[in-house]
Amino acid sequence: FFGFFDFWVKCGKSSFPKGYRNLNTQSGRKETVLDLAKFVDKGVQVKLTGGRQVTGTLKGYDQLLNLVLDEAVEFLRDQDDPLKTTDQTRRLGLIVCRGTAVMLVSPTDGTDEIANPFIQPDGA
């Protein structure tokens, strides 16, 4: 599969066909879509498949997006509506989030929750 791209570059093509991205950098190594190096030893929020949501300090990661979080805290879901998280938390400590379950990784510093501007007032 990647042989086509190597052939394309060797033929002197300066850009890849539309819809393809160059997966190799100038040094020849593969470039990851998500650069987590800047989040190591910083607080992150991770959303997982199945609706679970945890925050903690990112201690490590690999190319498969397996994450090691320290001082992890899980936000529990509402009993009536499993899609909503509550203010109740559960301390997990040191955990490993499997990369196949990771949907979102975001920093906790510099982010605030805002009111949903699309919710209609009752009676409108």
C-alpha positions as CSV (number, residue, x, y, z in Angstrom):
1,F,0.0,0.0,0.0
2,F,2.7,2.5,1.0
3,G,4.8,1.3,-2.0
4,F,2.6,3.5,-4.2
5,F,3.4,6.6,-2.1
6,D,7.2,5.8,-2.2
7,F,6.9,5.4,-6.0
8,W,5.0,8.7,-6.2
9,V,7.7,10.6,-4.3
10,K,10.6,8.9,-6.2
11,C,9.0,10.0,-9.5
12,G,9.4,13.6,-8.4
13,K,5.8,14.4,-7.7
14,S,5.7,17.3,-5.3
15,S,2.3,16.6,-3.9
16,F,0.2,13.6,-3.2
17,P,-3.0,13.0,-5.1
18,K,-6.1,14.7,-3.7
19,G,-7.5,12.9,-0.7
20,Y,-4.2,11.4,0.4
21,R,-1.9,12.8,3.1
22,N,1.8,12.4,3.3
23,L,2.4,9.9,6.1
24,N,6.2,10.3,6.1
25,T,8.2,13.3,7.3
26,Q,11.5,14.5,5.9
27,S,13.4,12.1,8.2
28,G,11.5,9.1,6.9
29,R,9.6,8.3,10.0
30,K,5.9,8.2,10.2
31,E,4.1,11.2,11.6
32,T,1.4,10.7,14.1
33,V,-1.9,12.5,13.8
34,L,-2.0,13.3,17.5
35,D,1.1,14.7,19.1
36,L,0.8,13.8,22.8
37,A,4.3,14.6,23.8
38,K,3.3,18.1,24.8
39,F,0.7,16.7,27.2
40,V,3.0,14.4,29.2
41,D,3.0,15.2,32.9
42,K,0.0,17.5,32.3
43,G,-3.7,17.0,33.0
44,V,-5.8,15.5,30.3
45,Q,-9.4,14.6,29.8
46,V,-10.1,11.3,28.0
47,K,-13.4,10.2,26.5
48,L,-13.7,6.5,25.9
49,T,-16.1,4.4,23.8
50,G,-19.1,3.4,25.8
51,G,-19.5,6.8,27.4
52,R,-16.9,6.6,30.1
53,Q,-14.9,9.8,30.8
54,V,-11.8,10.1,32.9
55,T,-9.3,12.8,33.8
56,G,-5.8,12.5,35.1
57,T,-2.1,13.2,34.5
58,L,-0.7,11.7,31.3
59,K,2.3,9.7,32.2
60,G,2.9,7.9,28.9
61,Y,1.5,6.7,25.6
62,D,2.4,4.7,22.5
63,Q,1.8,4.7,18.8
64,L,-1.4,2.8,19.3
65,L,-2.8,5.5,21.6
66,N,-2.6,3.4,24.7
67,L,-2.5,5.9,27.5
68,V,-1.1,5.7,31.0
69,L,-2.9,8.1,33.4
70,D,-1.9,8.8,37.0
71,E,-4.3,10.1,39.7
72,A,-7.2,9.2,37.3
73,V,-10.8,10.2,38.2
74,E,-13.8,8.8,36.4
75,F,-17.0,10.9,36.1
76,L,-19.9,8.6,36.8
77,R,-23.0,8.6,34.6
78,D,-26.6,9.4,35.5
79,Q,-28.7,6.4,36.5
80,D,-31.7,7.7,34.5
81,D,-29.8,8.9,31.4
82,P,-26.6,6.9,30.7
83,L,-25.5,9.5,28.1
84,K,-25.1,12.2,30.8
85,T,-22.2,12.4,33.2
86,T,-22.8,13.7,36.8
87,D,-20.7,15.5,39.3
88,Q,-20.1,12.3,41.1
89,T,-16.6,10.9,40.7
90,R,-14.7,7.8,41.4
91,R,-10.9,7.8,42.1
92,L,-9.1,5.2,40.0
93,G,-5.4,6.0,40.6
94,L,-3.0,4.7,38.0
95,I,-4.7,3.3,34.9
96,V,-4.1,2.3,31.3
97,C,-6.6,3.3,28.7
98,R,-6.5,1.0,25.7
99,G,-6.0,2.9,22.5
100,T,-8.9,1.2,20.7
101,A,-11.3,2.6,23.3
102,V,-9.9,6.2,23.2
103,M,-12.2,8.6,21.3
104,L,-10.9,12.0,22.5
105,V,-7.9,13.4,24.4
106,S,-8.0,17.0,25.5
107,P,-6.0,19.1,27.9
108,T,-7.7,20.1,31.2
109,D,-5.8,23.4,31.5
110,G,-7.3,26.2,29.5
111,T,-10.7,24.6,29.0
112,D,-14.0,25.7,30.6
113,E,-17.5,24.3,30.3
114,I,-20.0,26.8,28.8
115,A,-23.8,26.8,28.7
116,N,-25.3,25.2,25.6
117,P,-26.5,28.1,23.4
118,F,-28.8,25.8,21.4
119,I,-31.1,24.8,24.3
120,Q,-34.5,26.4,24.0
121,P,-36.0,27.9,27.1
122,D,-39.0,26.1,28.5
123,G,-42.1,27.7,26.9
124,A,-40.5,28.7,23.6
